[in-house]
Amino acid sequence: CSDYFNVATGAPAHREEASRAFVAGPPTKSVDDKRVIGVFQNSQLVGVIDALVDWPESGVWSVGMFLLDPAHRTKGFGGQLMSAFEDWAGENGARSFRTAIVTHHADGIRFLERCGYAPETTLDGYDAGSQVASIRFYTKNA
């Protein structure tokens, strides 16, 4: 999913990006609050969901990354995967979901809105790595 990193950060993924998914988060949260889920098809990793439980408040699950191999996109699989994740998270205490996306990622925004996420606030001037971008927060009730 290197295309995601190019859109989101303006640069290819760093070599340590996969390992960071397991530990990165706000300083007030523990790695025990992370949920990193690998999605496999025929023993091949085709997607990753990275979420943080109870952030920024109790009952809110924040999705940091929702990555799907390009060959598996535009076939309805992503929507099914998101729905399954939300159902599972709801069974484990999620009352709502939150995520953020760079505002120039039109495909990602369309996906979130198709999944029922509603735009909230926008933050301009976000340092996304190799570019400065605007990000928009999206939320959805469980």
MARVEXPA-351203 format. One record per atom (N, C-alpha, C): residue in three letters; x, y, z. Coordinates in steps of 0.001 Angstrom, whole numbers, plus 500000, padded with zeros to 6 digits. Last residue first. Example, Ala and Ser with C-alpha at 12.3 -4.5 7.8 and 13.67 -1.06 7.14 Angstrom:
REM residues 2
SER512850497750507080/SER513670498940507140/SER512900500030507870/ALA513190494310507800/ALA512300495500507800/ALA513200496700507800/
//
This chain:
REM residues 142
ALA478705503772516542/ALA478662502300516382/ALA477232501834516249/ASN479018506743514609/ASN478528506049515794/ASN478437504559515503/LYS481883508282513277/LYS480720507426513027/LYS480312506787514341/THR483867510948511883/THR483352510125512979/THR482138509324512521/TYR486881512475510779/TYR485596511858510460/TYR485167511010511641/PHE488883515337510225/PHE488474514260511133/PHE487083513798510716/ARG491219516197507773/ARG489827516298508237/ARG489530515079509094/ILE494134518142507224/ILE493495516870507542/ILE492093517136508061/SER496286519590504897/SER495096519764505735/SER494545518374505990/ALA499900519470505017/ALA498585519154504467/ALA497485519613505410/VAL503161519513503927/VAL502222520110504873/VAL500846519972504248/GLN505336516709503420/GLN504434517757502942/GLN503631518318504107/SER506682514679504511/SER507338515372503407/SER506459516453502807/GLY504911514896507173/GLY506181514254506836/GLY506910515037505776/ALA502753516454507671/ALA502509515058507325/ALA503787514322506941/ASP501836518843509665/ASP503103518342509158/ASP502967516842508925/TYR499040520784508866/TYR499520519577509534/TYR500814519098508862/GLY497609523019507958/GLY499015523169508328/GLY499594521977509064/ASP494317522622509405/ASP495223523064508344/ASP496653523113508869/LEU491883520429510190/LEU493093521023510744/LEU494017521351509585/THR488395520323510527/THR489553520276509635/THR490706520993510322/THR485800518300512090/THR486674519463511981/THR487816519219510996/GLU483957516061510336/GLU483899516915511528/GLU484803518118511276/PRO482058514011508144/PRO483162514948508393/PRO482905515787509625/ALA481051510692508951/ALA480672512078508701/ALA481849513001508996/TYR480811507457507549/TYR481558508406508376/TYR481184509827507962/GLY479674505503505938/GLY478842506185506926/GLY479557507150507847/CYS481048504448503861/CYS480958503615505070/CYS480177504304506187/ARG481096506573502129/ARG480269505408501772/ARG480064504497502978/GLU483005508094503514/GLU481626508574503450/GLU480676507450503029/LEU485322506537503105/LEU484813506794504452/LEU483351507220504430/PHE485482506661500255/PHE485334505388500956/PHE484743505608502347/ARG485887509396499813/ARG484688508742499266/ARG484423507422499981/ILE488398509617501094/ILE487237510354501611/ILE485940509725501101/GLY489987508042499418/GLY489817507681500829/GLY488609508364501440/ASP489845509533497041/ASP489359508147497085/ASP489093507703498515/ALA491019512038497826/ALA489614511947497398/ALA489066510523497462/HIS492992513420499671/HIS492864511983499388/HIS491399511672499048/HIS493222515986500552/HIS493416515776499122/HIS493319514291498722/THR493000515948503309/THR491834516396502529/THR492009516222501030/VAL493994513062505064/VAL494400514286504376/VAL493286514672503400/ILE492014512040507834/ILE492514511788506487/ILE492945513110505866/ALA491172510265510788/ALA491573511507510129/ALA492183511140508788/THR488503508900512778/THR489701508777511958/THR490014510141511371/ARG486503507122515073/ARG487083508395514656/ARG488292508085513792/PHE483465505714516319/PHE484747505586515626/PHE485193506959515153/SER481728504587519285/SER481882505405518087/SER483296505222517550/ARG481769502611521077/ARG480484503289520894/ARG480512504207519675/ALA483352499567521702/ALA483341500802520895/ALA481915501337520781/GLY483283497107523088/GLY483161498370523811/GLY483149499644522997/ASN483292494835521555/ASN484383495019522520/ASN484416496419523123/GLU481327495023519729/GLU481217493925520698/GLU482254494053521801/GLY482489497070518219/GLY481275497335518996/GLY481052496271520058/ALA484530495634516965/ALA484883496681517934/ALA483679497018518818/TRP482962493997515294/TRP483835493409516302/TRP484179494433517384/ASP481754495996513697/ASP480942495053514476/ASP481754494457515612/GLU484040497184512557/GLU483157497978513421/GLU482264497086514275/PHE485038494995511034/PHE485845495609512088/PHE484954496376513070/ALA482899494634509257/ALA483274493554510173/ALA484107494098511338/SER483011497122507911/SER481810496729508644/SER482119495628509660/MET485536496964506701/MET485247498022507665/MET484041497646508528/LEU485092494737505020/LEU486117494685506057/LEU485863495740507127/GLN483156495731503319/GLN482860494554504135/GLN483829494451505299/GLY484626497819502157/GLY483411498116502917/GLY483024496960503819/GLY486655496314500874/GLY486986497300501912/GLY485788497640502777/PHE485236494807498968/PHE485922494134500065/PHE486233495100501211/GLY484249496108496774/GLY483363495957497915/GLY484017495320499126/LYS486107496611494911/LYS485323495389494700/LYS484351495147495859/THR488033498554495288/THR486939498828494336/THR486096497594494019/ARG490946496521496078/ARG490088497709496197/ARG489039497728495092/HIS492791494585495777/HIS491562494215496477/HIS490603495392496643/ALA495027495692494660/ALA494338494664493875/ALA493007494252494499/PRO496023497376496728/PRO495297497943495584/PRO494529496912494751/ASP495414496270500026/ASP496188496079498808/ASP495389496597497610/LEU494511498625502396/LEU494069497485501618/LEU494875497436500325/LEU494469500038505619/LEU495200499807504372/LEU494689498536503695/PHE493889502283507698/PHE493042501250507116/PHE493613501030505722/MET495174503696510653/MET495384503268509270/MET494355502203508916/GLY493821504602512950/GLY494977505314512445/GLY495251504982510992/VAL490788505015514346/VAL491452504228513314/VAL492588505070512747/SER489800505018517636/SER490384505837516575/SER491168504948515613/TRP486935504514519372/TRP488059503796518767/TRP488544504626517596/VAL485525505548522323/VAL485869505972520965/VAL487081505169520505/GLY485274504745524939/GLY484270504296523990/GLY484529504693522552/SER486815507595526351/SER486303506251526542/SER485197505932525534/GLU488613509589523928/GLU487850509403525163/GLU487317507983525209/PRO489970509656521541/PRO490479510495522628/PRO489674510414523926/TRP490282506370522617/TRP491019507596522307/TRP490235508434521317/ASP489668503606523049/ASP489376504655524047/ASP490233505904523854/VAL492180502076521086/VAL490982501935521906/VAL490882503096522898/LEU493222502518517858/LEU493554502829519240/LEU492250502859520031/ALA494152500509515026/ALA493195501302515807/ALA493691501476517239/ASP494772499569511859/ASP495482500020513055/ASP494529500922513818/ILE494519496999509610/ILE493756498016510326/ILE494510498302511615/VAL495643495924506478/VAL495969496178507878/VAL495023497243508410/GLY495768493399503846/GLY495314494627504487/GLY495731494703505938/VAL496811491107502882/VAL496215492010501892/VAL495708493306502522/LEU499057488539503190/LEU498610489764503837/LEU498088490726502776/GLN498089485281502339/GLN498775486496501878/GLN498194487709502611/SER496578483037502807/SER497861483174503524/SER498678484386503095/ASN494183483734501450/ASN495059482662500959/ASN496476482804501516/GLN494320486805502901/GLN493563486034501929/GLN494522485018501322/PHE494191488684505914/PHE494842487722505041/PHE493844487087504082/VAL494910491447507741/VAL493849490848506939/VAL494512489964505886/GLY495841492224511026/GLY496253491832509685/GLY495103491128508991/ILE495440494810513224/ILE494795493621512676/ILE495295493389511258/VAL496142496144516180/VAL496697496079514830/VAL496250494740514251/ARG495219498107518617/ARG494676496930517935/ARG495190496995516501/LYS496461499404521679/LYS496536499293520220/LYS495845498014519763/ASP496683499391524368/ASP495485500028523826/ASP495446499975522297/ASP499143498438524932/ASP498021497541525211/ASP496704498098524675/VAL500768500560524602/VAL500671499649523469/VAL499548498637523686/SER498946503330526093/SER499886502215526149/SER499760501366524892/LYS498758506927526010/LYS498203505596525768/LYS499314504553525770/THR499952509341526162/THR499079508980527280/THR498470507592527127/PRO501304509758523785/PRO502085509386524969/PRO501224508978526162/PRO499632508163520994/PRO499833509294521896/PRO500556508860523176/GLY501618505872518980/GLY500378506394519546/GLY500674507555520466/ALA503183502906517843/ALA502975504355517733/ALA501618504752518315/VAL503355500107517854/VAL503719500849519068/VAL503391502340519022/PHE502673498933515461/PHE502395498196516685/PHE502639499008517951/ALA503557500622513494/ALA502115500446513642/ALA501761499753514954/ARG506302500302513453/ARG505743501458514170/ARG504250501305514410/SER506624498137511753/SER506835497923513188/SER506287499082514010/ALA506016499442509303/ALA505220498297509771/ALA505400498076511267/GLU508032501456509111/GLU506607501810509218/GLU505764500649509756/GLU510701501180508664/GLU510210500803509991/GLU508716501069510175/ARG511096502191506088/ARG511295500756506337/ARG510698500313507658/HIS508508504503505204/HIS509817504205505777/HIS509897502715506066/ALA506757504889502122/ALA506789504413503513/ALA508227504181503947/PRO507460507855500130/PRO507250506410500316/PRO507296506045501802/ALA505664510978500672/ALA506894510193500500/ALA506562508710500634/GLY503427512311501396/GLY504223512895500330/GLY505513512152500067/THR501660511241503181/THR502841511903503721/THR503681512611502674/ALA499405510329501705/ALA499252510862503057/ALA500441511678503539/VAL500394509473499182/VAL499298510448499272/VAL499297511124500640/ASN502452507697499977/ASN502737508807499062/ASN501662509880499132/PHE500983505923501536/PHE502009506750502165/PHE502390507930501270/TYR499332504731499568/TYR498759505450500714/TYR499791506404501313/ASP501120503426497893/ASP500393504580497375/ASP499774505398498501/SER501966501209499268/SER502854502360499246/SER502156503604498706/CYS500828498793500000/CYS500000500000500000/CYS500865501262500000/
//
